[in-house]
Amino acid sequence: MSDESKQILRSSQCARIIVCISEMFNVPLDKATDIFYSSETASMIEDGIADLHCRSDRYLAEEIWREYQESKNETGGD
């Protein structure tokens, strides 16, 4: 598989995860996008760490949401 093909698949997965976050946790798409791209999990997906690309979109959305909630609790922010 070419690097371009891998990038297209990764981009599609990111978009699906963002939609999952939005729908599962009732947040607007722009906020879901911010949550996704500010997560450590998104960085690990991009870097191909731990075969996260093999996990379901819902599972990854839940992990990213958990990470977001933990960071909110640590900073006391929104």
All heavy atoms as a GROMACS GRO file, in nm:
protein
  621
    1MET      N    1   0.085  -0.117   0.000
    1MET     CA    2   0.000   0.000   0.000
    1MET      C    3   0.090   0.124   0.000
    1MET      O    4   0.186   0.132   0.075
    1MET     CB    5  -0.090  -0.002   0.124
    1MET     CG    6  -0.184   0.116   0.132
    1MET     SD    7  -0.294   0.117   0.275
    1MET     CE    8  -0.393  -0.026   0.245
    2SER      N    9   0.057   0.218  -0.084
    2SER     CA   10   0.139   0.339  -0.095
    2SER      C   11   0.116   0.431   0.025
    2SER      O   12   0.015   0.420   0.095
    2SER     CB   13   0.104   0.414  -0.224
    2SER     OG   14  -0.024   0.474  -0.213
    3ASP      N   15   0.210   0.521   0.046
    3ASP     CA   16   0.197   0.618   0.155
    3ASP      C   17   0.073   0.705   0.135
    3ASP      O   18   0.005   0.740   0.231
    3ASP     CB   19   0.322   0.707   0.164
    3ASP     CG   20   0.440   0.632   0.222
    3ASP    OD1   21   0.420   0.528   0.288
    3ASP    OD2   22   0.554   0.678   0.202
    4GLU      N   23   0.045   0.739   0.009
    4GLU     CA   24  -0.074   0.820  -0.020
    4GLU      C   25  -0.202   0.745   0.018
    4GLU      O   26  -0.293   0.803   0.078
    4GLU     CB   27  -0.078   0.857  -0.168
    4GLU     CG   28  -0.193   0.949  -0.203
    4GLU     CD   29  -0.193   0.988  -0.350
    4GLU    OE1   30  -0.096   0.957  -0.422
    4GLU    OE2   31  -0.292   1.048  -0.392
    5SER      N   32  -0.208   0.617  -0.010
    5SER     CA   33  -0.324   0.536   0.025
    5SER      C   34  -0.341   0.528   0.177
    5SER      O   35  -0.451   0.539   0.229
    5SER     CB   36  -0.311   0.394  -0.031
    5SER     OG   37  -0.309   0.397  -0.170
    6LYS      N   38  -0.230   0.509   0.246
    6LYS     CA   39  -0.234   0.503   0.392
    6LYS      C   40  -0.285   0.635   0.449
    6LYS      O   41  -0.364   0.636   0.543
    6LYS     CB   42  -0.096   0.472   0.448
    6LYS     CG   43  -0.051   0.332   0.424
    6LYS     CD   44   0.089   0.310   0.477
    6LYS     CE   45   0.141   0.173   0.440
    6LYS     NZ   46   0.279   0.151   0.485
    7GLN      N   47  -0.241   0.747   0.393
    7GLN     CA   48  -0.285   0.879   0.441
    7GLN      C   49  -0.434   0.899   0.417
    7GLN      O   50  -0.505   0.953   0.502
    7GLN     CB   51  -0.204   0.991   0.375
    7GLN     CG   52  -0.240   1.129   0.424
    7GLN     CD   53  -0.220   1.145   0.573
    7GLN    OE1   54  -0.123   1.098   0.631
    7GLN    NE2   55  -0.314   1.212   0.639
    8ILE      N   56  -0.482   0.854   0.304
    8ILE     CA   57  -0.626   0.866   0.273
    8ILE      C   58  -0.708   0.784   0.373
    8ILE      O   59  -0.808   0.833   0.426
    8ILE     CB   60  -0.655   0.822   0.128
    8ILE    CG1   61  -0.596   0.925   0.031
    8ILE    CG2   62  -0.804   0.804   0.105
    8ILE    CD1   63  -0.594   0.880  -0.113
    9LEU      N   64  -0.665   0.661   0.401
    9LEU     CA   65  -0.735   0.577   0.498
    9LEU      C   66  -0.732   0.638   0.637
    9LEU      O   67  -0.832   0.638   0.710
    9LEU     CB   68  -0.675   0.437   0.500
    9LEU     CG   69  -0.700   0.352   0.377
    9LEU    CD1   70  -0.622   0.221   0.385
    9LEU    CD2   71  -0.848   0.325   0.359
   10ARG      N   72  -0.617   0.692   0.677
   10ARG     CA   73  -0.603   0.754   0.808
   10ARG      C   74  -0.693   0.877   0.820
   10ARG      O   75  -0.760   0.897   0.920
   10ARG     CB   76  -0.456   0.789   0.834
   10ARG     CG   77  -0.426   0.821   0.977
   10ARG     CD   78  -0.278   0.834   1.011
   10ARG     NE   79  -0.188   0.856   0.901
   10ARG     CZ   80  -0.101   0.765   0.856
   10ARG    NH1   81  -0.093   0.647   0.911
   10ARG    NH2   82  -0.019   0.793   0.757
   11SER      N   83  -0.698   0.957   0.715
   11SER     CA   84  -0.784   1.077   0.715
   11SER      C   85  -0.931   1.039   0.725
   11SER      O   86  -1.007   1.104   0.798
   11SER     CB   87  -0.761   1.159   0.589
   11SER     OG   88  -0.630   1.210   0.586
   12SER      N   89  -0.970   0.935   0.655
   12SER     CA   90  -1.109   0.888   0.661
   12SER      C   91  -1.142   0.839   0.802
   12SER      O   92  -1.251   0.866   0.853
   12SER     CB   93  -1.132   0.775   0.560
   12SER     OG   94  -1.114   0.822   0.430
   13GLN      N   95  -1.049   0.767   0.862
   13GLN     CA   96  -1.073   0.717   0.997
   13GLN      C   97  -1.086   0.834   1.095
   13GLN      O   98  -1.174   0.833   1.181
   13GLN     CB   99  -0.962   0.623   1.042
   13GLN     CG  100  -0.987   0.567   1.182
   13GLN     CD  101  -0.878   0.475   1.230
   13GLN    OE1  102  -0.761   0.494   1.198
   13GLN    NE2  103  -0.916   0.375   1.307
   14CYS      N  104  -1.000   0.933   1.083
   14CYS     CA  105  -1.007   1.049   1.171
   14CYS      C  106  -1.142   1.118   1.159
   14CYS      O  107  -1.204   1.154   1.260
   14CYS     CB  108  -0.895   1.148   1.139
   14CYS     SG  109  -0.729   1.086   1.178
   15ALA      N  110  -1.190   1.134   1.038
   15ALA     CA  111  -1.321   1.197   1.016
   15ALA      C  112  -1.432   1.115   1.081
   15ALA      O  113  -1.522   1.172   1.146
   15ALA     CB  114  -1.347   1.214   0.867
   16ARG      N  115  -1.426   0.984   1.068
   16ARG     CA  116  -1.530   0.898   1.129
   16ARG      C  117  -1.524   0.906   1.281
   16ARG      O  118  -1.628   0.909   1.347
   16ARG     CB  119  -1.512   0.753   1.083
   16ARG     CG  120  -1.545   0.730   0.938
   16ARG     CD  121  -1.551   0.581   0.903
   16ARG     NE  122  -1.439   0.503   0.955
   16ARG     CZ  123  -1.326   0.478   0.889
   16ARG    NH1  124  -1.309   0.528   0.767
   16ARG    NH2  125  -1.232   0.404   0.944
   17ILE      N  126  -1.405   0.910   1.338
   17ILE     CA  127  -1.391   0.920   1.484
   17ILE      C  128  -1.448   1.052   1.533
   17ILE      O  129  -1.518   1.057   1.634
   17ILE     CB  130  -1.243   0.904   1.527
   17ILE    CG1  131  -1.195   0.763   1.496
   17ILE    CG2  132  -1.226   0.936   1.674
   17ILE    CD1  133  -1.044   0.745   1.505
   18ILE      N  134  -1.422   1.160   1.462
   18ILE     CA  135  -1.475   1.292   1.499
   18ILE      C  136  -1.627   1.289   1.498
   18ILE      O  137  -1.692   1.339   1.591
   18ILE     CB  138  -1.418   1.401   1.406
   18ILE    CG1  139  -1.269   1.421   1.435
   18ILE    CG2  140  -1.496   1.532   1.422
   18ILE    CD1  141  -1.195   1.501   1.331
   19VAL      N  142  -1.686   1.228   1.397
   19VAL     CA  143  -1.833   1.217   1.390
   19VAL      C  144  -1.883   1.134   1.509
   19VAL      O  145  -1.984   1.169   1.571
   19VAL     CB  146  -1.878   1.158   1.255
   19VAL    CG1  147  -2.025   1.120   1.258
   19VAL    CG2  148  -1.850   1.256   1.142
   20CYS      N  149  -1.815   1.026   1.542
   20CYS     CA  150  -1.853   0.944   1.658
   20CYS      C  151  -1.850   1.025   1.786
   20CYS      O  152  -1.943   1.017   1.867
   20CYS     CB  153  -1.761   0.823   1.672
   20CYS     SG  154  -1.797   0.687   1.561
   21ILE      N  155  -1.745   1.101   1.807
   21ILE     CA  156  -1.735   1.185   1.927
   21ILE      C  157  -1.853   1.280   1.933
   21ILE      O  158  -1.919   1.294   2.037
   21ILE     CB  159  -1.601   1.262   1.930
   21ILE    CG1  160  -1.484   1.167   1.948
   21ILE    CG2  161  -1.603   1.368   2.041
   21ILE    CD1  162  -1.347   1.231   1.925
   22SER      N  163  -1.882   1.344   1.822
   22SER     CA  164  -1.991   1.439   1.816
   22SER      C  165  -2.125   1.373   1.850
   22SER      O  166  -2.202   1.424   1.931
   22SER     CB  167  -1.998   1.503   1.677
   22SER     OG  168  -2.108   1.590   1.667
   23GLU      N  169  -2.152   1.260   1.787
   23GLU     CA  170  -2.280   1.192   1.807
   23GLU      C  171  -2.291   1.125   1.944
   23GLU      O  172  -2.395   1.134   2.010
   23GLU     CB  173  -2.301   1.089   1.696
   23GLU     CG  174  -2.323   1.152   1.561
   23GLU     CD  175  -2.332   1.050   1.447
   23GLU    OE1  176  -2.304   0.930   1.469
   23GLU    OE2  177  -2.365   1.094   1.336
   24MET      N  178  -2.186   1.059   1.988
   24MET     CA  179  -2.190   0.984   2.114
   24MET      C  180  -2.197   1.075   2.236
   24MET      O  181  -2.261   1.041   2.336
   24MET     CB  182  -2.068   0.893   2.125
   24MET     CG  183  -2.068   0.778   2.027
   24MET     SD  184  -1.910   0.690   2.020
   24MET     CE  185  -1.892   0.631   2.187
   25PHE      N  186  -2.133   1.192   2.228
   25PHE     CA  187  -2.122   1.278   2.345
   25PHE      C  188  -2.192   1.411   2.327
   25PHE      O  189  -2.175   1.502   2.407
   25PHE     CB  190  -1.974   1.295   2.382
   25PHE     CG  191  -1.907   1.162   2.407
   25PHE    CD1  192  -1.821   1.108   2.314
   25PHE    CD2  193  -1.937   1.089   2.520
   25PHE    CE1  194  -1.761   0.984   2.335
   25PHE    CE2  195  -1.879   0.965   2.543
   25PHE     CZ  196  -1.791   0.912   2.450
   26ASN      N  197  -2.272   1.419   2.219
   26ASN     CA  198  -2.359   1.534   2.195
   26ASN      C  199  -2.283   1.667   2.199
   26ASN      O  200  -2.320   1.758   2.271
   26ASN     CB  201  -2.475   1.533   2.294
   26ASN     CG  202  -2.588   1.622   2.249
   26ASN    OD1  203  -2.611   1.638   2.130
   26ASN    ND2  204  -2.658   1.680   2.343
   27VAL      N  205  -2.175   1.673   2.121
   27VAL     CA  206  -2.100   1.798   2.108
   27VAL      C  207  -2.097   1.837   1.960
   27VAL      O  208  -2.104   1.750   1.872
   27VAL     CB  209  -1.955   1.786   2.164
   27VAL    CG1  210  -1.955   1.760   2.313
   27VAL    CG2  211  -1.876   1.679   2.092
   28PRO      N  212  -2.089   1.966   1.931
   28PRO     CA  213  -2.083   2.009   1.791
   28PRO      C  214  -1.958   1.953   1.722
   28PRO      O  215  -1.856   1.924   1.787
   28PRO     CB  216  -2.075   2.161   1.799
   28PRO     CG  217  -2.112   2.197   1.938
   28PRO     CD  218  -2.086   2.079   2.023
   29LEU      N  219  -1.966   1.939   1.590
   29LEU     CA  220  -1.854   1.884   1.515
   29LEU      C  221  -1.726   1.963   1.533
   29LEU      O  222  -1.617   1.905   1.540
   29LEU     CB  223  -1.888   1.875   1.366
   29LEU     CG  224  -1.973   1.755   1.325
   29LEU    CD1  225  -2.015   1.768   1.178
   29LEU    CD2  226  -1.899   1.625   1.348
   30ASP      N  227  -1.735   2.097   1.541
   30ASP     CA  228  -1.612   2.175   1.557
   30ASP      C  229  -1.546   2.147   1.691
   30ASP      O  230  -1.424   2.137   1.700
   30ASP     CB  231  -1.636   2.324   1.534
   30ASP     CG  232  -1.737   2.385   1.629
   30ASP    OD1  233  -1.824   2.313   1.681
   30ASP    OD2  234  -1.729   2.508   1.652
   31LYS      N  235  -1.625   2.128   1.796
   31LYS     CA  236  -1.568   2.096   1.927
   31LYS      C  237  -1.511   1.953   1.926
   31LYS      O  238  -1.403   1.928   1.980
   31LYS     CB  239  -1.672   2.110   2.038
   31LYS     CG  240  -1.615   2.080   2.176
   31LYS     CD  241  -1.695   2.146   2.284
   31LYS     CE  242  -1.639   2.117   2.422
   31LYS     NZ  243  -1.523   2.196   2.455
   32ALA      N  244  -1.583   1.861   1.862
   32ALA     CA  245  -1.533   1.724   1.850
   32ALA      C  246  -1.401   1.720   1.775
   32ALA      O  247  -1.309   1.645   1.810
   32ALA     CB  248  -1.637   1.636   1.780
   33THR      N  249  -1.390   1.804   1.672
   33THR     CA  250  -1.265   1.814   1.596
   33THR      C  251  -1.152   1.864   1.685
   33THR      O  252  -1.041   1.809   1.683
   33THR     CB  253  -1.284   1.907   1.474
   33THR    OG1  254  -1.389   1.854   1.392
   33THR    CG2  255  -1.156   1.917   1.392
   34ASP      N  256  -1.179   1.968   1.763
   34ASP     CA  257  -1.077   2.020   1.855
   34ASP      C  258  -1.036   1.915   1.957
   34ASP      O  259  -0.916   1.899   1.985
   34ASP     CB  260  -1.129   2.144   1.929
   34ASP     CG  261  -1.144   2.265   1.840
   34ASP    OD1  262  -1.085   2.266   1.729
   34ASP    OD2  263  -1.215   2.360   1.879
   35ILE      N  264  -1.134   1.844   2.013
   35ILE     CA  265  -1.105   1.740   2.111
   35ILE      C  266  -1.017   1.632   2.048
   35ILE      O  267  -0.918   1.589   2.106
   35ILE     CB  268  -1.236   1.680   2.166
   35ILE    CG1  269  -1.310   1.784   2.252
   35ILE    CG2  270  -1.209   1.551   2.245
   35ILE    CD1  271  -1.453   1.745   2.287
   36PHE      N  272  -1.053   1.590   1.927
   36PHE     CA  273  -0.976   1.486   1.858
   36PHE      C  274  -0.833   1.530   1.835
   36PHE      O  275  -0.739   1.460   1.873
   36PHE     CB  276  -1.044   1.450   1.724
   36PHE     CG  277  -0.964   1.350   1.646
   36PHE    CD1  278  -0.972   1.216   1.676
   36PHE    CD2  279  -0.880   1.391   1.544
   36PHE    CE1  280  -0.896   1.123   1.605
   36PHE    CE2  281  -0.804   1.299   1.472
   36PHE     CZ  282  -0.813   1.164   1.502
   37TYR      N  283  -0.815   1.644   1.771
   37TYR     CA  284  -0.680   1.684   1.731
   37TYR      C  285  -0.593   1.730   1.848
   37TYR      O  286  -0.470   1.736   1.834
   37TYR     CB  287  -0.684   1.790   1.621
   37TYR     CG  288  -0.716   1.728   1.487
   37TYR    CD1  289  -0.838   1.748   1.426
   37TYR    CD2  290  -0.624   1.644   1.425
   37TYR    CE1  291  -0.867   1.688   1.304
   37TYR    CE2  292  -0.652   1.583   1.303
   37TYR     CZ  293  -0.774   1.606   1.244
   37TYR     OH  294  -0.802   1.546   1.124
   38SER      N  295  -0.652   1.757   1.964
   38SER     CA  296  -0.570   1.792   2.080
   38SER      C  297  -0.540   1.670   2.167
   38SER      O  298  -0.474   1.683   2.270
   38SER     CB  299  -0.640   1.901   2.163
   38SER     OG  300  -0.762   1.853   2.216
   39SER      N  301  -0.585   1.553   2.124
   39SER     CA  302  -0.564   1.432   2.205
   39SER      C  303  -0.432   1.364   2.173
   39SER      O  304  -0.381   1.372   2.060
   39SER     CB  305  -0.679   1.333   2.181
   39SER     OG  306  -0.669   1.273   2.054
   40GLU      N  307  -0.381   1.298   2.273
   40GLU     CA  308  -0.260   1.217   2.255
   40GLU      C  309  -0.290   1.096   2.168
   40GLU      O  310  -0.208   1.052   2.088
   40GLU     CB  311  -0.206   1.173   2.391
   40GLU     CG  312  -0.074   1.103   2.383
   40GLU     CD  313  -0.017   1.072   2.520
   40GLU    OE1  314  -0.029   1.156   2.610
   40GLU    OE2  315   0.041   0.962   2.533
   41THR      N  316  -0.412   1.045   2.180
   41THR     CA  317  -0.453   0.930   2.101
   41THR      C  318  -0.448   0.961   1.952
   41THR      O  319  -0.403   0.878   1.873
   41THR     CB  320  -0.594   0.884   2.142
   41THR    OG1  321  -0.593   0.854   2.283
   41THR    CG2  322  -0.638   0.760   2.065
   42ALA      N  323  -0.493   1.080   1.912
   42ALA     CA  324  -0.487   1.119   1.770
   42ALA      C  325  -0.343   1.120   1.721
   42ALA      O  326  -0.314   1.076   1.610
   42ALA     CB  327  -0.552   1.255   1.749
   43SER      N  328  -0.253   1.169   1.804
   43SER     CA  329  -0.110   1.170   1.767
   43SER      C  330  -0.058   1.028   1.750
   43SER      O  331   0.019   1.000   1.658
   43SER     CB  332  -0.028   1.241   1.874
   43SER     OG  333  -0.065   1.375   1.883
   44MET      N  334  -0.102   0.939   1.838
   44MET     CA  335  -0.057   0.800   1.829
   44MET      C  336  -0.115   0.732   1.705
   44MET      O  337  -0.047   0.651   1.642
   44MET     CB  338  -0.095   0.724   1.957
   44MET     CG  339  -0.016   0.774   2.075
   44MET     SD  340  -0.035   0.690   2.235
   44MET     CE  341  -0.181   0.596   2.226
   45ILE      N  342  -0.239   0.765   1.668
   45ILE     CA  343  -0.297   0.711   1.546
   45ILE      C  344  -0.214   0.758   1.426
   45ILE      O  345  -0.178   0.680   1.338
   45ILE     CB  346  -0.444   0.754   1.530
   45ILE    CG1  347  -0.532   0.689   1.637
   45ILE    CG2  348  -0.496   0.720   1.390
   45ILE    CD1  349  -0.672   0.746   1.647
   46GLU      N  350  -0.184   0.887   1.424
   46GLU     CA  351  -0.106   0.945   1.314
   46GLU      C  352   0.032   0.881   1.302
   46GLU      O  353   0.081   0.856   1.192
   46GLU     CB  354  -0.092   1.096   1.335
   46GLU     CG  355  -0.022   1.169   1.224
   46GLU     CD  356  -0.099   1.168   1.091
   46GLU    OE1  357  -0.222   1.164   1.094
   46GLU    OE2  358  -0.032   1.169   0.986
   47ASP      N  359   0.092   0.850   1.417
   47ASP     CA  360   0.226   0.791   1.418
   47ASP      C  361   0.224   0.639   1.398
   47ASP      O  362   0.330   0.577   1.389
   47ASP     CB  363   0.297   0.823   1.550
   47ASP     CG  364   0.326   0.971   1.566
   47ASP    OD1  365   0.326   1.043   1.464
   47ASP    OD2  366   0.346   1.016   1.681
   48GLY      N  367   0.104   0.580   1.394
   48GLY     CA  368   0.093   0.436   1.373
   48GLY      C  369   0.134   0.354   1.493
   48GLY      O  370   0.178   0.240   1.480
   49ILE      N  371   0.119   0.410   1.612
   49ILE     CA  372   0.160   0.342   1.735
   49ILE      C  373   0.052   0.244   1.780
   49ILE      O  374  -0.067   0.275   1.777
   49ILE     CB  375   0.189   0.445   1.846
   49ILE    CG1  376   0.308   0.530   1.806
   49ILE    CG2  377   0.212   0.377   1.981
   49ILE    CD1  378   0.340   0.643   1.900
   50ALA      N  379   0.095   0.126   1.824
   50ALA     CA  380   0.010   0.026   1.887
   50ALA      C  381  -0.104  -0.021   1.798
   50ALA      O  382  -0.206  -0.066   1.848
   50ALA     CB  383  -0.043   0.077   2.020
   51ASP      N  384  -0.090  -0.008   1.668
   51ASP     CA  385  -0.194  -0.052   1.575
   51ASP      C  386  -0.332   0.003   1.610
   51ASP      O  387  -0.433  -0.066   1.596
   51ASP     CB  388  -0.199  -0.205   1.567
   51ASP     CG  389  -0.078  -0.263   1.497
   51ASP    OD1  390  -0.022  -0.193   1.410
   51ASP    OD2  391  -0.040  -0.377   1.527
   52LEU      N  392  -0.336   0.127   1.657
   52LEU     CA  393  -0.464   0.187   1.692
   52LEU      C  394  -0.558   0.198   1.572
   52LEU      O  395  -0.680   0.197   1.589
   52LEU     CB  396  -0.443   0.325   1.754
   52LEU     CG  397  -0.385   0.325   1.895
   52LEU    CD1  398  -0.358   0.467   1.941
   52LEU    CD2  399  -0.480   0.257   1.992
   53HIS      N  400  -0.501   0.204   1.453
   53HIS     CA  401  -0.585   0.211   1.333
   53HIS      C  402  -0.671   0.085   1.317
   53HIS      O  403  -0.769   0.087   1.244
   53HIS     CB  404  -0.499   0.232   1.208
   53HIS     CG  405  -0.406   0.119   1.180
   53HIS    ND1  406  -0.285   0.105   1.247
   53HIS    CD2  407  -0.416   0.014   1.096
   53HIS    CE1  408  -0.225  -0.003   1.203
   53HIS    NE2  409  -0.303  -0.062   1.112
   54CYS      N  410  -0.637  -0.022   1.389
   54CYS     CA  411  -0.714  -0.146   1.382
   54CYS      C  412  -0.834  -0.145   1.477
   54CYS      O  413  -0.921  -0.229   1.466
   54CYS     CB  414  -0.625  -0.264   1.416
   54CYS     SG  415  -0.492  -0.290   1.297
   55ARG      N  416  -0.836  -0.051   1.568
   55ARG     CA  417  -0.947  -0.041   1.664
   55ARG      C  418  -1.068   0.022   1.599
   55ARG      O  419  -1.057   0.095   1.502
   55ARG     CB  420  -0.906   0.044   1.785
   55ARG     CG  421  -0.783  -0.003   1.856
   55ARG     CD  422  -0.812  -0.126   1.937
   55ARG     NE  423  -0.693  -0.164   2.011
   55ARG     CZ  424  -0.697  -0.242   2.116
   55ARG    NH1  425  -0.810  -0.289   2.159
   55ARG    NH2  426  -0.587  -0.276   2.176
   56SER      N  427  -1.184  -0.005   1.657
   56SER     CA  428  -1.307   0.051   1.600
   56SER      C  429  -1.313   0.202   1.625
   56SER      O  430  -1.252   0.253   1.720
   56SER     CB  431  -1.430  -0.016   1.660
   56SER     OG  432  -1.453   0.031   1.792
   57ASP      N  433  -1.387   0.269   1.540
   57ASP     CA  434  -1.404   0.414   1.554
   57ASP      C  435  -1.468   0.448   1.688
   57ASP      O  436  -1.428   0.544   1.755
   57ASP     CB  437  -1.488   0.470   1.440
   57ASP     CG  438  -1.425   0.446   1.304
   57ASP    OD1  439  -1.301   0.430   1.297
   57ASP    OD2  440  -1.499   0.443   1.205
   58ARG      N  441  -1.567   0.370   1.728
   58ARG     CA  442  -1.635   0.396   1.857
   58ARG      C  443  -1.539   0.379   1.975
   58ARG      O  444  -1.540   0.458   2.068
   58ARG     CB  445  -1.756   0.304   1.874
   58ARG     CG  446  -1.874   0.341   1.786
   58ARG     CD  447  -1.995   0.254   1.816
   58ARG     NE  448  -2.043   0.267   1.952
   58ARG     CZ  449  -2.127   0.360   1.995
   58ARG    NH1  450  -2.173   0.451   1.911
   58ARG    NH2  451  -2.165   0.363   2.121
   59TYR      N  452  -1.458   0.274   1.970
   59TYR     CA  453  -1.361   0.252   2.077
   59TYR      C  454  -1.266   0.371   2.088
   59TYR      O  455  -1.241   0.421   2.198
   59TYR     CB  456  -1.282   0.123   2.052
   59TYR     CG  457  -1.167   0.104   2.147
   59TYR    CD1  458  -1.187   0.049   2.273
   59TYR    CD2  459  -1.038   0.146   2.112
   59TYR    CE1  460  -1.082   0.034   2.362
   59TYR    CE2  461  -0.933   0.131   2.200
   59TYR     CZ  462  -0.954   0.075   2.325
   59TYR     OH  463  -0.850   0.062   2.413
   60LEU      N  464  -1.214   0.414   1.975
   60LEU     CA  465  -1.120   0.526   1.976
   60LEU      C  466  -1.189   0.655   2.019
   60LEU      O  467  -1.129   0.735   2.093
   60LEU     CB  468  -1.054   0.541   1.839
   60LEU     CG  469  -0.961   0.424   1.803
   60LEU    CD1  470  -0.922   0.431   1.657
   60LEU    CD2  471  -0.839   0.422   1.892
   61ALA      N  472  -1.315   0.675   1.979
   61ALA     CA  473  -1.389   0.793   2.023
   61ALA      C  474  -1.405   0.792   2.175
   61ALA      O  475  -1.387   0.895   2.240
   61ALA     CB  476  -1.526   0.798   1.955
   62GLU      N  477  -1.435   0.676   2.231
   62GLU     CA  478  -1.448   0.665   2.377
   62GLU      C  479  -1.315   0.692   2.446
   62GLU      O  480  -1.312   0.759   2.550
   62GLU     CB  481  -1.499   0.526   2.414
   62GLU     CG  482  -1.644   0.506   2.378
   62GLU     CD  483  -1.691   0.362   2.394
   62GLU    OE1  484  -1.606   0.272   2.418
   62GLU    OE2  485  -1.812   0.340   2.380
   63GLU      N  486  -1.206   0.641   2.392
   63GLU     CA  487  -1.074   0.666   2.450
   63GLU      C  488  -1.038   0.815   2.446
   63GLU      O  489  -0.985   0.870   2.543
   63GLU     CB  490  -0.966   0.584   2.377
   63GLU     CG  491  -0.965   0.439   2.414
   63GLU     CD  492  -0.935   0.418   2.561
   63GLU    OE1  493  -0.831   0.466   2.609
   63GLU    OE2  494  -1.017   0.354   2.628
   64ILE      N  495  -1.065   0.877   2.335
   64ILE     CA  496  -1.035   1.020   2.321
   64ILE      C  497  -1.122   1.101   2.415
   64ILE      O  498  -1.074   1.197   2.478
   64ILE     CB  499  -1.051   1.064   2.173
   64ILE    CG1  500  -0.938   1.001   2.091
   64ILE    CG2  501  -1.051   1.216   2.160
   64ILE    CD1  502  -0.958   1.007   1.942
   65TRP      N  503  -1.249   1.064   2.430
   65TRP     CA  504  -1.338   1.134   2.523
   65TRP      C  505  -1.289   1.118   2.667
   65TRP      O  506  -1.288   1.213   2.744
   65TRP     CB  507  -1.482   1.086   2.508
   65TRP     CG  508  -1.576   1.165   2.591
   65TRP    CD1  509  -1.632   1.129   2.710
   65TRP    CD2  510  -1.626   1.297   2.564
   65TRP    NE1  511  -1.713   1.229   2.757
   65TRP    CE2  512  -1.711   1.333   2.668
   65TRP    CE3  513  -1.605   1.386   2.458
   65TRP    CZ2  514  -1.776   1.456   2.672
   65TRP    CZ3  515  -1.670   1.508   2.462
   65TRP    CH2  516  -1.754   1.542   2.568
   66ARG      N  517  -1.246   0.996   2.702
   66ARG     CA  518  -1.193   0.972   2.838
   66ARG      C  519  -1.070   1.059   2.862
   66ARG      O  520  -1.057   1.123   2.966
   66ARG     CB  521  -1.157   0.824   2.854
   66ARG     CG  522  -1.103   0.788   2.992
   66ARG     CD  523  -1.045   0.648   2.996
   66ARG     NE  524  -0.946   0.623   2.892
   66ARG     CZ  525  -0.822   0.670   2.893
   66ARG    NH1  526  -0.781   0.747   2.993
   66ARG    NH2  527  -0.738   0.641   2.796
   67GLU      N  528  -0.984   1.065   2.764
   67GLU     CA  529  -0.863   1.148   2.773
   67GLU      C  530  -0.902   1.296   2.790
   67GLU      O  531  -0.844   1.366   2.873
   67GLU     CB  532  -0.783   1.128   2.644
   67GLU     CG  533  -0.650   1.193   2.640
   67GLU     CD  534  -0.580   1.167   2.507
   67GLU    OE1  535  -0.599   1.060   2.445
   67GLU    OE2  536  -0.506   1.257   2.464
   68TYR      N  537  -1.001   1.340   2.715
   68TYR     CA  538  -1.049   1.478   2.723
   68TYR      C  539  -1.106   1.507   2.863
   68TYR      O  540  -1.075   1.610   2.923
   68TYR     CB  541  -1.155   1.501   2.616
   68TYR     CG  542  -1.232   1.629   2.627
   68TYR    CD1  543  -1.170   1.752   2.608
   68TYR    CD2  544  -1.367   1.628   2.657
   68TYR    CE1  545  -1.241   1.871   2.619
   68TYR    CE2  546  -1.439   1.745   2.668
   68TYR     CZ  547  -1.376   1.866   2.650
   68TYR     OH  548  -1.445   1.983   2.660
   69GLN      N  549  -1.187   1.415   2.915
   69GLN     CA  550  -1.246   1.433   3.047
   69GLN      C  551  -1.137   1.439   3.156
   69GLN      O  552  -1.145   1.521   3.247
   69GLN     CB  553  -1.346   1.320   3.078
   69GLN     CG  554  -1.470   1.326   2.994
   69GLN     CD  555  -1.551   1.452   3.016
   69GLN    OE1  556  -1.579   1.490   3.128
   69GLN    NE2  557  -1.587   1.518   2.908
   70GLU      N  558  -1.038   1.353   3.143
   70GLU     CA  559  -0.927   1.354   3.240
   70GLU      C  560  -0.851   1.485   3.235
   70GLU      O  561  -0.816   1.541   3.339
   70GLU     CB  562  -0.831   1.238   3.214
   70GLU     CG  563  -0.887   1.105   3.256
   70GLU     CD  564  -0.795   0.988   3.221
   70GLU    OE1  565  -0.684   1.011   3.168
   70GLU    OE2  566  -0.835   0.875   3.247
   71SER      N  567  -0.828   1.538   3.115
   71SER     CA  568  -0.755   1.664   3.104
   71SER      C  569  -0.838   1.780   3.159
   71SER      O  570  -0.783   1.872   3.218
   71SER     CB  571  -0.713   1.692   2.959
   71SER     OG  572  -0.824   1.725   2.879
   72LYS      N  573  -0.969   1.773   3.142
   72LYS     CA  574  -1.057   1.877   3.198
   72LYS      C  575  -1.051   1.875   3.351
   72LYS      O  576  -1.045   1.980   3.414
   72LYS     CB  577  -1.203   1.854   3.156
   72LYS     CG  578  -1.240   1.920   3.027
   72LYS     CD  579  -1.385   1.901   2.988
   72LYS     CE  580  -1.484   1.898   3.100
   72LYS     NZ  581  -1.622   1.887   3.056
   73ASN      N  582  -1.050   1.755   3.408
   73ASN     CA  583  -1.045   1.742   3.553
   73ASN      C  584  -0.911   1.792   3.609
   73ASN      O  585  -0.907   1.850   3.716
   73ASN     CB  586  -1.070   1.597   3.595
   73ASN     CG  587  -1.213   1.554   3.572
   73ASN    OD1  588  -1.304   1.637   3.564
   73ASN    ND2  589  -1.234   1.426   3.556
   74GLU      N  590  -0.804   1.767   3.535
   74GLU     CA  591  -0.672   1.809   3.581
   74GLU      C  592  -0.656   1.961   3.576
   74GLU      O  593  -0.594   2.019   3.664
   74GLU     CB  594  -0.562   1.744   3.496
   74GLU     CG  595  -0.548   1.596   3.521
   74GLU     CD  596  -0.454   1.529   3.423
   74GLU    OE1  597  -0.390   1.600   3.343
   74GLU    OE2  598  -0.446   1.406   3.426
   75THR      N  599  -0.713   2.022   3.474
   75THR     CA  600  -0.698   2.168   3.459
   75THR      C  601  -0.813   2.246   3.519
   75THR      O  602  -0.806   2.367   3.532
   75THR     CB  603  -0.684   2.206   3.310
   75THR    OG1  604  -0.804   2.170   3.242
   75THR    CG2  605  -0.565   2.139   3.247
   76GLY      N  606  -0.923   2.175   3.549
   76GLY     CA  607  -1.040   2.243   3.603
   76GLY      C  608  -1.111   2.328   3.500
   76GLY      O  609  -1.189   2.415   3.531
   77GLY      N  610  -1.085   2.300   3.370
   77GLY     CA  611  -1.141   2.382   3.263
   77GLY      C  612  -1.263   2.323   3.199
   77GLY      O  613  -1.317   2.222   3.243
   78ASP      N  614  -1.308   2.388   3.092
   78ASP     CA  615  -1.426   2.351   3.015
   78ASP      C  616  -1.413   2.214   2.958
   78ASP      O  617  -1.365   2.160   2.883
   78ASP     CB  618  -1.449   2.458   2.906
   78ASP     CG  619  -1.560   2.423   2.809
   78ASP    OD1  620  -1.622   2.318   2.825
   78ASP    OD2  621  -1.583   2.502   2.718
   0.00000   0.00000   0.00000
